[in-house]
């Protein structure tokens, strides 16, 4: 279930693949991506914005 980000968010997939290429274990890379998603969700809520695939 948590690895669904690869299908729906190309930026996170690219970051995940970069971590794997750098030699990080899959669980460590997945934890880093989940943390990034949490930070993103918090920023969107804080700024009262909706998520957009293309950054402004």
mmCIF file as Biopython writes it, N, C-alpha, C and O atoms, coordinates in Angstrom:
data_model
#
loop_
_atom_site.group_PDB
_atom_site.id
_atom_site.type_symbol
_atom_site.label_atom_id
_atom_site.label_alt_id
_atom_site.label_comp_id
_atom_site.label_asym_id
_atom_site.label_entity_id
_atom_site.label_seq_id
_atom_site.pdbx_PDB_ins_code
_atom_site.Cartn_x
_atom_site.Cartn_y
_atom_site.Cartn_z
_atom_site.occupancy
_atom_site.B_iso_or_equiv
_atom_site.auth_seq_id
_atom_site.auth_asym_id
_atom_site.pdbx_PDB_model_num
ATOM 1   N N  . UNK A ? 1  ? 0.807  -1.202 0.000   1.0 0.0 1  A 1 
ATOM 2   C CA . UNK A ? 1  ? 0.000  0.000  0.000   1.0 0.0 1  A 1 
ATOM 3   C C  . UNK A ? 1  ? 0.854  1.273  0.000   1.0 0.0 1  A 1 
ATOM 4   O O  . UNK A ? 1  ? 0.602  2.147  -0.829  1.0 0.0 1  A 1 
ATOM 5   N N  . UNK A ? 2  ? 1.850  1.427  0.882   1.0 0.0 2  A 1 
ATOM 6   C CA . UNK A ? 2  ? 2.604  2.682  0.888   1.0 0.0 2  A 1 
ATOM 7   C C  . UNK A ? 2  ? 3.397  2.925  -0.397  1.0 0.0 2  A 1 
ATOM 8   O O  . UNK A ? 2  ? 3.750  4.066  -0.696  1.0 0.0 2  A 1 
ATOM 9   N N  . UNK A ? 3  ? 3.675  1.886  -1.145  1.0 0.0 3  A 1 
ATOM 10  C CA . UNK A ? 3  ? 4.489  2.081  -2.354  1.0 0.0 3  A 1 
ATOM 11  C C  . UNK A ? 3  ? 3.665  2.571  -3.542  1.0 0.0 3  A 1 
ATOM 12  O O  . UNK A ? 3  ? 4.178  2.666  -4.657  1.0 0.0 3  A 1 
ATOM 13  N N  . UNK A ? 4  ? 2.410  2.878  -3.310  1.0 0.0 4  A 1 
ATOM 14  C CA . UNK A ? 4  ? 1.561  3.410  -4.363  1.0 0.0 4  A 1 
ATOM 15  C C  . UNK A ? 4  ? 2.062  4.744  -4.892  1.0 0.0 4  A 1 
ATOM 16  O O  . UNK A ? 4  ? 1.752  5.119  -6.023  1.0 0.0 4  A 1 
ATOM 17  N N  . UNK A ? 5  ? 2.829  5.461  -4.089  1.0 0.0 5  A 1 
ATOM 18  C CA . UNK A ? 5  ? 3.328  6.770  -4.504  1.0 0.0 5  A 1 
ATOM 19  C C  . UNK A ? 5  ? 4.064  6.673  -5.825  1.0 0.0 5  A 1 
ATOM 20  O O  . UNK A ? 5  ? 4.076  7.632  -6.596  1.0 0.0 5  A 1 
ATOM 21  N N  . UNK A ? 6  ? 4.682  5.526  -6.101  1.0 0.0 6  A 1 
ATOM 22  C CA . UNK A ? 6  ? 5.461  5.392  -7.338  1.0 0.0 6  A 1 
ATOM 23  C C  . UNK A ? 6  ? 4.570  5.517  -8.565  1.0 0.0 6  A 1 
ATOM 24  O O  . UNK A ? 6  ? 4.999  6.018  -9.605  1.0 0.0 6  A 1 
ATOM 25  N N  . UNK A ? 7  ? 3.337  5.062  -8.441  1.0 0.0 7  A 1 
ATOM 26  C CA . UNK A ? 7  ? 2.421  5.123  -9.562  1.0 0.0 7  A 1 
ATOM 27  C C  . UNK A ? 7  ? 1.811  6.517  -9.723  1.0 0.0 7  A 1 
ATOM 28  O O  . UNK A ? 7  ? 1.527  6.942  -10.843 1.0 0.0 7  A 1 
ATOM 29  N N  . UNK A ? 8  ? 1.610  7.218  -8.629  1.0 0.0 8  A 1 
ATOM 30  C CA . UNK A ? 8  ? 0.835  8.453  -8.653  1.0 0.0 8  A 1 
ATOM 31  C C  . UNK A ? 8  ? 1.663  9.723  -8.501  1.0 0.0 8  A 1 
ATOM 32  O O  . UNK A ? 8  ? 1.148  10.813 -8.748  1.0 0.0 8  A 1 
ATOM 33  N N  . UNK A ? 9  ? 2.900  9.622  -8.113  1.0 0.0 9  A 1 
ATOM 34  C CA . UNK A ? 9  ? 3.712  10.820 -7.905  1.0 0.0 9  A 1 
ATOM 35  C C  . UNK A ? 9  ? 5.108  10.602 -8.492  1.0 0.0 9  A 1 
ATOM 36  O O  . UNK A ? 9  ? 5.977  10.032 -7.832  1.0 0.0 9  A 1 
ATOM 37  N N  . UNK A ? 10 ? 5.324  11.053 -9.731  1.0 0.0 10 A 1 
ATOM 38  C CA . UNK A ? 10 ? 6.614  10.820 -10.389 1.0 0.0 10 A 1 
ATOM 39  C C  . UNK A ? 10 ? 7.804  11.442 -9.657  1.0 0.0 10 A 1 
ATOM 40  O O  . UNK A ? 10 ? 8.904  10.891 -9.693  1.0 0.0 10 A 1 
ATOM 41  N N  . UNK A ? 11 ? 7.596  12.588 -8.989  1.0 0.0 11 A 1 
ATOM 42  C CA . UNK A ? 11 ? 8.701  13.219 -8.263  1.0 0.0 11 A 1 
ATOM 43  C C  . UNK A ? 11 ? 9.174  12.337 -7.113  1.0 0.0 11 A 1 
ATOM 44  O O  . UNK A ? 11 ? 10.375 12.175 -6.899  1.0 0.0 11 A 1 
ATOM 45  N N  . UNK A ? 12 ? 8.233  11.775 -6.382  1.0 0.0 12 A 1 
ATOM 46  C CA . UNK A ? 12 ? 8.596  10.900 -5.263  1.0 0.0 12 A 1 
ATOM 47  C C  . UNK A ? 12 ? 9.218  9.601  -5.770  1.0 0.0 12 A 1 
ATOM 48  O O  . UNK A ? 12 ? 10.115 9.051  -5.133  1.0 0.0 12 A 1 
ATOM 49  N N  . UNK A ? 13 ? 8.746  9.112  -6.911  1.0 0.0 13 A 1 
ATOM 50  C CA . UNK A ? 13 ? 9.341  7.907  -7.501  1.0 0.0 13 A 1 
ATOM 51  C C  . UNK A ? 13 ? 10.797 8.174  -7.856  1.0 0.0 13 A 1 
ATOM 52  O O  . UNK A ? 13 ? 11.667 7.333  -7.626  1.0 0.0 13 A 1 
ATOM 53  N N  . UNK A ? 14 ? 11.055 9.351  -8.418  1.0 0.0 14 A 1 
ATOM 54  C CA . UNK A ? 14 ? 12.427 9.705  -8.789  1.0 0.0 14 A 1 
ATOM 55  C C  . UNK A ? 14 ? 13.318 9.784  -7.546  1.0 0.0 14 A 1 
ATOM 56  O O  . UNK A ? 14 ? 14.455 9.313  -7.569  1.0 0.0 14 A 1 
ATOM 57  N N  . UNK A ? 15 ? 12.810 10.375 -6.469  1.0 0.0 15 A 1 
ATOM 58  C CA . UNK A ? 15 ? 13.588 10.476 -5.233  1.0 0.0 15 A 1 
ATOM 59  C C  . UNK A ? 15 ? 13.829 9.098  -4.629  1.0 0.0 15 A 1 
ATOM 60  O O  . UNK A ? 15 ? 14.921 8.810  -4.140  1.0 0.0 15 A 1 
ATOM 61  N N  . UNK A ? 16 ? 12.806 8.247  -4.665  1.0 0.0 16 A 1 
ATOM 62  C CA . UNK A ? 16 ? 12.940 6.885  -4.148  1.0 0.0 16 A 1 
ATOM 63  C C  . UNK A ? 16 ? 14.006 6.129  -4.944  1.0 0.0 16 A 1 
ATOM 64  O O  . UNK A ? 16 ? 14.883 5.483  -4.370  1.0 0.0 16 A 1 
ATOM 65  N N  . UNK A ? 17 ? 13.918 6.219  -6.273  1.0 0.0 17 A 1 
ATOM 66  C CA . UNK A ? 17 ? 14.893 5.530  -7.123  1.0 0.0 17 A 1 
ATOM 67  C C  . UNK A ? 17 ? 16.310 6.048  -6.879  1.0 0.0 17 A 1 
ATOM 68  O O  . UNK A ? 17 ? 17.267 5.274  -6.909  1.0 0.0 17 A 1 
ATOM 69  N N  . UNK A ? 18 ? 16.448 7.350  -6.639  1.0 0.0 18 A 1 
ATOM 70  C CA . UNK A ? 18 ? 17.770 7.919  -6.358  1.0 0.0 18 A 1 
ATOM 71  C C  . UNK A ? 18 ? 18.328 7.370  -5.047  1.0 0.0 18 A 1 
ATOM 72  O O  . UNK A ? 18 ? 19.520 7.079  -4.951  1.0 0.0 18 A 1 
ATOM 73  N N  . UNK A ? 19 ? 17.470 7.229  -4.043  1.0 0.0 19 A 1 
ATOM 74  C CA . UNK A ? 19 ? 17.925 6.674  -2.766  1.0 0.0 19 A 1 
ATOM 75  C C  . UNK A ? 19 ? 18.351 5.216  -2.924  1.0 0.0 19 A 1 
ATOM 76  O O  . UNK A ? 19 ? 19.362 4.796  -2.362  1.0 0.0 19 A 1 
ATOM 77  N N  . UNK A ? 20 ? 17.581 4.450  -3.686  1.0 0.0 20 A 1 
ATOM 78  C CA . UNK A ? 20 ? 17.926 3.044  -3.923  1.0 0.0 20 A 1 
ATOM 79  C C  . UNK A ? 20 ? 19.244 2.953  -4.688  1.0 0.0 20 A 1 
ATOM 80  O O  . UNK A ? 20 ? 20.093 2.120  -4.371  1.0 0.0 20 A 1 
ATOM 81  N N  . UNK A ? 21 ? 19.413 3.807  -5.692  1.0 0.0 21 A 1 
ATOM 82  C CA . UNK A ? 21 ? 20.650 3.824  -6.481  1.0 0.0 21 A 1 
ATOM 83  C C  . UNK A ? 21 ? 21.848 4.197  -5.610  1.0 0.0 21 A 1 
ATOM 84  O O  . UNK A ? 21 ? 22.961 3.722  -5.836  1.0 0.0 21 A 1 
ATOM 85  N N  . UNK A ? 22 ? 21.609 5.050  -4.614  1.0 0.0 22 A 1 
ATOM 86  C CA . UNK A ? 22 ? 22.683 5.463  -3.706  1.0 0.0 22 A 1 
ATOM 87  C C  . UNK A ? 22 ? 23.034 4.375  -2.694  1.0 0.0 22 A 1 
ATOM 88  O O  . UNK A ? 22 ? 23.950 4.543  -1.889  1.0 0.0 22 A 1 
ATOM 89  N N  . UNK A ? 23 ? 22.303 3.258  -2.737  1.0 0.0 23 A 1 
ATOM 90  C CA . UNK A ? 23 ? 22.640 2.139  -1.868  1.0 0.0 23 A 1 
ATOM 91  C C  . UNK A ? 23 ? 21.814 2.029  -0.599  1.0 0.0 23 A 1 
ATOM 92  O O  . UNK A ? 23 ? 22.125 1.214  0.269   1.0 0.0 23 A 1 
ATOM 93  N N  . UNK A ? 24 ? 20.772 2.832  -0.475  1.0 0.0 24 A 1 
ATOM 94  C CA . UNK A ? 24 ? 19.926 2.750  0.718   1.0 0.0 24 A 1 
ATOM 95  C C  . UNK A ? 24 ? 19.041 1.509  0.636   1.0 0.0 24 A 1 
ATOM 96  O O  . UNK A ? 24 ? 18.570 1.152  -0.444  1.0 0.0 24 A 1 
ATOM 97  N N  . UNK A ? 25 ? 18.817 0.858  1.759   1.0 0.0 25 A 1 
ATOM 98  C CA . UNK A ? 25 ? 17.885 -0.279 1.762   1.0 0.0 25 A 1 
ATOM 99  C C  . UNK A ? 25 ? 16.470 0.206  1.431   1.0 0.0 25 A 1 
ATOM 100 O O  . UNK A ? 25 ? 16.126 1.347  1.739   1.0 0.0 25 A 1 
ATOM 101 N N  . UNK A ? 26 ? 15.651 -0.637 0.812   1.0 0.0 26 A 1 
ATOM 102 C CA . UNK A ? 26 ? 14.297 -0.224 0.419   1.0 0.0 26 A 1 
ATOM 103 C C  . UNK A ? 26 ? 13.452 0.334  1.566   1.0 0.0 26 A 1 
ATOM 104 O O  . UNK A ? 26 ? 12.709 1.295  1.366   1.0 0.0 26 A 1 
ATOM 105 N N  . UNK A ? 27 ? 13.550 -0.244 2.751   1.0 0.0 27 A 1 
ATOM 106 C CA . UNK A ? 27 ? 12.744 0.263  3.872   1.0 0.0 27 A 1 
ATOM 107 C C  . UNK A ? 27 ? 13.202 1.650  4.309   1.0 0.0 27 A 1 
ATOM 108 O O  . UNK A ? 27 ? 12.380 2.477  4.704   1.0 0.0 27 A 1 
ATOM 109 N N  . UNK A ? 28 ? 14.491 1.909  4.243   1.0 0.0 28 A 1 
ATOM 110 C CA . UNK A ? 28 ? 15.015 3.232  4.598   1.0 0.0 28 A 1 
ATOM 111 C C  . UNK A ? 28 ? 14.546 4.257  3.560   1.0 0.0 28 A 1 
ATOM 112 O O  . UNK A ? 28 ? 14.120 5.355  3.917   1.0 0.0 28 A 1 
ATOM 113 N N  . UNK A ? 29 ? 14.626 3.897  2.283   1.0 0.0 29 A 1 
ATOM 114 C CA . UNK A ? 29 ? 14.175 4.799  1.224   1.0 0.0 29 A 1 
ATOM 115 C C  . UNK A ? 29 ? 12.680 5.065  1.348   1.0 0.0 29 A 1 
ATOM 116 O O  . UNK A ? 29 ? 12.237 6.202  1.183   1.0 0.0 29 A 1 
ATOM 117 N N  . UNK A ? 30 ? 11.904 4.036  1.636   1.0 0.0 30 A 1 
ATOM 118 C CA . UNK A ? 30 ? 10.462 4.198  1.793   1.0 0.0 30 A 1 
ATOM 119 C C  . UNK A ? 30 ? 10.141 5.098  2.980   1.0 0.0 30 A 1 
ATOM 120 O O  . UNK A ? 30 ? 9.240  5.933  2.898   1.0 0.0 30 A 1 
ATOM 121 N N  . UNK A ? 31 ? 10.863 4.937  4.074   1.0 0.0 31 A 1 
ATOM 122 C CA . UNK A ? 31 ? 10.657 5.787  5.248   1.0 0.0 31 A 1 
ATOM 123 C C  . UNK A ? 31 ? 10.971 7.244  4.917   1.0 0.0 31 A 1 
ATOM 124 O O  . UNK A ? 31 ? 10.265 8.144  5.371   1.0 0.0 31 A 1 
ATOM 125 N N  . UNK A ? 32 ? 12.006 7.482  4.144   1.0 0.0 32 A 1 
ATOM 126 C CA . UNK A ? 32 ? 12.354 8.851  3.749   1.0 0.0 32 A 1 
ATOM 127 C C  . UNK A ? 32 ? 11.253 9.466  2.891   1.0 0.0 32 A 1 
ATOM 128 O O  . UNK A ? 32 ? 10.926 10.643 3.047   1.0 0.0 32 A 1 
ATOM 129 N N  . UNK A ? 33 ? 10.683 8.677  1.990   1.0 0.0 33 A 1 
ATOM 130 C CA . UNK A ? 33 ? 9.615  9.181  1.126   1.0 0.0 33 A 1 
ATOM 131 C C  . UNK A ? 33 ? 8.357  9.459  1.939   1.0 0.0 33 A 1 
ATOM 132 O O  . UNK A ? 33 ? 7.687  10.468 1.718   1.0 0.0 33 A 1 
ATOM 133 N N  . UNK A ? 34 ? 8.030  8.574  2.879   1.0 0.0 34 A 1 
ATOM 134 C CA . UNK A ? 34 ? 6.860  8.793  3.731   1.0 0.0 34 A 1 
ATOM 135 C C  . UNK A ? 34 ? 7.048  10.070 4.547   1.0 0.0 34 A 1 
ATOM 136 O O  . UNK A ? 34 ? 6.099  10.828 4.746   1.0 0.0 34 A 1 
ATOM 137 N N  . UNK A ? 35 ? 8.259  10.303 5.015   1.0 0.0 35 A 1 
ATOM 138 C CA . UNK A ? 35 ? 8.541  11.538 5.765   1.0 0.0 35 A 1 
ATOM 139 C C  . UNK A ? 35 ? 8.344  12.758 4.872   1.0 0.0 35 A 1 
ATOM 140 O O  . UNK A ? 35 ? 7.753  13.751 5.296   1.0 0.0 35 A 1 
ATOM 141 N N  . UNK A ? 36 ? 8.839  12.686 3.633   1.0 0.0 36 A 1 
ATOM 142 C CA . UNK A ? 36 ? 8.662  13.802 2.701   1.0 0.0 36 A 1 
ATOM 143 C C  . UNK A ? 36 ? 7.183  14.062 2.426   1.0 0.0 36 A 1 
ATOM 144 O O  . UNK A ? 36 ? 6.762  15.215 2.337   1.0 0.0 36 A 1 
ATOM 145 N N  . UNK A ? 37 ? 6.390  12.989 2.290   1.0 0.0 37 A 1 
ATOM 146 C CA . UNK A ? 37 ? 4.955  13.153 2.062   1.0 0.0 37 A 1 
ATOM 147 C C  . UNK A ? 37 ? 4.279  13.788 3.274   1.0 0.0 37 A 1 
ATOM 148 O O  . UNK A ? 37 ? 3.373  14.608 3.122   1.0 0.0 37 A 1 
ATOM 149 N N  . UNK A ? 38 ? 4.715  13.415 4.469   1.0 0.0 38 A 1 
ATOM 150 C CA . UNK A ? 38 ? 4.168  14.012 5.686   1.0 0.0 38 A 1 
ATOM 151 C C  . UNK A ? 38 ? 4.479  15.494 5.774   1.0 0.0 38 A 1 
ATOM 152 O O  . UNK A ? 38 ? 3.621  16.295 6.145   1.0 0.0 38 A 1 
ATOM 153 N N  . UNK A ? 39 ? 5.707  15.858 5.431   1.0 0.0 39 A 1 
ATOM 154 C CA . UNK A ? 39 ? 6.097  17.271 5.436   1.0 0.0 39 A 1 
ATOM 155 C C  . UNK A ? 39 ? 5.289  18.046 4.394   1.0 0.0 39 A 1 
ATOM 156 O O  . UNK A ? 39 ? 4.846  19.165 4.649   1.0 0.0 39 A 1 
ATOM 157 N N  . UNK A ? 40 ? 5.102  17.443 3.223   1.0 0.0 40 A 1 
ATOM 158 C CA . UNK A ? 40 ? 4.310  18.079 2.171   1.0 0.0 40 A 1 
ATOM 159 C C  . UNK A ? 40 ? 2.866  18.281 2.631   1.0 0.0 40 A 1 
ATOM 160 O O  . UNK A ? 40 ? 2.301  19.358 2.443   1.0 0.0 40 A 1 
ATOM 161 N N  . UNK A ? 41 ? 2.267  17.251 3.232   1.0 0.0 41 A 1 
ATOM 162 C CA . UNK A ? 41 ? 0.888  17.354 3.718   1.0 0.0 41 A 1 
ATOM 163 C C  . UNK A ? 41 ? 0.772  18.446 4.777   1.0 0.0 41 A 1 
ATOM 164 O O  . UNK A ? 41 ? -0.183 19.223 4.764   1.0 0.0 41 A 1 
ATOM 165 N N  . UNK A ? 42 ? 1.728  18.510 5.683   1.0 0.0 42 A 1 
ATOM 166 C CA . UNK A ? 42 ? 1.709  19.538 6.721   1.0 0.0 42 A 1 
ATOM 167 C C  . UNK A ? 42 ? 1.810  20.940 6.114   1.0 0.0 42 A 1 
ATOM 168 O O  . UNK A ? 42 ? 1.105  21.852 6.547   1.0 0.0 42 A 1 
ATOM 169 N N  . UNK A ? 43 ? 2.665  21.116 5.135   1.0 0.0 43 A 1 
ATOM 170 C CA . UNK A ? 43 ? 2.818  22.427 4.494   1.0 0.0 43 A 1 
ATOM 171 C C  . UNK A ? 43 ? 1.543  22.831 3.759   1.0 0.0 43 A 1 
ATOM 172 O O  . UNK A ? 43 ? 1.151  23.997 3.793   1.0 0.0 43 A 1 
ATOM 173 N N  . UNK A ? 44 ? 0.898  21.878 3.099   1.0 0.0 44 A 1 
ATOM 174 C CA . UNK A ? 44 ? -0.344 22.185 2.392   1.0 0.0 44 A 1 
ATOM 175 C C  . UNK A ? 44 ? -1.440 22.599 3.367   1.0 0.0 44 A 1 
ATOM 176 O O  . UNK A ? 44 ? -2.181 23.547 3.107   1.0 0.0 44 A 1 
ATOM 177 N N  . UNK A ? 45 ? -1.541 21.893 4.480   1.0 0.0 45 A 1 
ATOM 178 C CA . UNK A ? 45 ? -2.541 22.248 5.491   1.0 0.0 45 A 1 
ATOM 179 C C  . UNK A ? 45 ? -2.227 23.597 6.131   1.0 0.0 45 A 1 
ATOM 180 O O  . UNK A ? 45 ? -3.125 24.410 6.354   1.0 0.0 45 A 1 
ATOM 181 N N  . UNK A ? 46 ? -0.957 23.829 6.424   1.0 0.0 46 A 1 
ATOM 182 C CA . UNK A ? 46 ? -0.546 25.084 7.054   1.0 0.0 46 A 1 
ATOM 183 C C  . UNK A ? 46 ? -0.874 26.283 6.169   1.0 0.0 46 A 1 
ATOM 184 O O  . UNK A ? 46 ? -1.346 27.311 6.654   1.0 0.0 46 A 1 
ATOM 185 N N  . UNK A ? 47 ? -0.622 26.145 4.870   1.0 0.0 47 A 1 
ATOM 186 C CA . UNK A ? 47 ? -0.830 27.252 3.936   1.0 0.0 47 A 1 
ATOM 187 C C  . UNK A ? 47 ? -2.219 27.262 3.317   1.0 0.0 47 A 1 
ATOM 188 O O  . UNK A ? 47 ? -2.525 28.120 2.489   1.0 0.0 47 A 1 
ATOM 189 N N  . UNK A ? 48 ? -3.067 26.306 3.717   1.0 0.0 48 A 1 
ATOM 190 C CA . UNK A ? 48 ? -4.433 26.189 3.206   1.0 0.0 48 A 1 
ATOM 191 C C  . UNK A ? 48 ? -4.442 26.118 1.677   1.0 0.0 48 A 1 
ATOM 192 O O  . UNK A ? 48 ? -5.194 26.830 1.012   1.0 0.0 48 A 1 
ATOM 193 N N  . UNK A ? 49 ? -3.590 25.241 1.136   1.0 0.0 49 A 1 
ATOM 194 C CA . UNK A ? 49 ? -3.487 25.071 -0.309  1.0 0.0 49 A 1 
ATOM 195 C C  . UNK A ? 49 ? -3.912 23.670 -0.690  1.0 0.0 49 A 1 
ATOM 196 O O  . UNK A ? 49 ? -3.956 22.769 0.148   1.0 0.0 49 A 1 
ATOM 197 N N  . UNK A ? 50 ? -4.225 23.496 -1.959  1.0 0.0 50 A 1 
ATOM 198 C CA . UNK A ? 50 ? -4.493 22.173 -2.498  1.0 0.0 50 A 1 
ATOM 199 C C  . UNK A ? 50 ? -3.240 21.711 -3.226  1.0 0.0 50 A 1 
ATOM 200 O O  . UNK A ? 50 ? -2.472 22.518 -3.748  1.0 0.0 50 A 1 
ATOM 201 N N  . UNK A ? 51 ? -3.050 20.405 -3.250  1.0 0.0 51 A 1 
ATOM 202 C CA . UNK A ? 51 ? -1.885 19.847 -3.914  1.0 0.0 51 A 1 
ATOM 203 C C  . UNK A ? 51 ? -2.033 19.998 -5.421  1.0 0.0 51 A 1 
ATOM 204 O O  . UNK A ? 51 ? -3.101 19.733 -5.972  1.0 0.0 51 A 1 
ATOM 205 N N  . UNK A ? 52 ? -0.974 20.421 -6.082  1.0 0.0 52 A 1 
ATOM 206 C CA . UNK A ? 52 ? -0.932 20.520 -7.534  1.0 0.0 52 A 1 
ATOM 207 C C  . UNK A ? 52 ? 0.294  19.758 -8.008  1.0 0.0 52 A 1 
ATOM 208 O O  . UNK A ? 52 ? 1.371  19.869 -7.424  1.0 0.0 52 A 1 
ATOM 209 N N  . UNK A ? 53 ? 0.122  18.983 -9.069  1.0 0.0 53 A 1 
ATOM 210 C CA . UNK A ? 53 ? 1.228  18.164 -9.559  1.0 0.0 53 A 1 
ATOM 211 C C  . UNK A ? 53 ? 2.395  19.023 -10.035 1.0 0.0 53 A 1 
ATOM 212 O O  . UNK A ? 53 ? 3.552  18.640 -9.864  1.0 0.0 53 A 1 
ATOM 213 N N  . UNK A ? 54 ? 2.109  20.159 -10.620 1.0 0.0 54 A 1 
ATOM 214 C CA . UNK A ? 54 ? 3.153  21.056 -11.117 1.0 0.0 54 A 1 
ATOM 215 C C  . UNK A ? 54 ? 3.373  22.149 -10.082 1.0 0.0 54 A 1 
ATOM 216 O O  . UNK A ? 54 ? 2.426  22.821 -9.671  1.0 0.0 54 A 1 
ATOM 217 N N  . UNK A ? 55 ? 4.612  22.325 -9.665  1.0 0.0 55 A 1 
ATOM 218 C CA . UNK A ? 55 ? 4.938  23.352 -8.675  1.0 0.0 55 A 1 
ATOM 219 C C  . UNK A ? 55 ? 4.775  24.742 -9.280  1.0 0.0 55 A 1 
ATOM 220 O O  . UNK A ? 55 ? 5.048  24.939 -10.464 1.0 0.0 55 A 1 
ATOM 221 N N  . UNK A ? 56 ? 4.327  25.713 -8.468  1.0 0.0 56 A 1 
ATOM 222 C CA . UNK A ? 56 ? 4.165  27.083 -8.998  1.0 0.0 56 A 1 
ATOM 223 C C  . UNK A ? 56 ? 5.493  27.745 -9.264  1.0 0.0 56 A 1 
ATOM 224 O O  . UNK A ? 56 ? 5.532  28.892 -9.709  1.0 0.0 56 A 1 
#
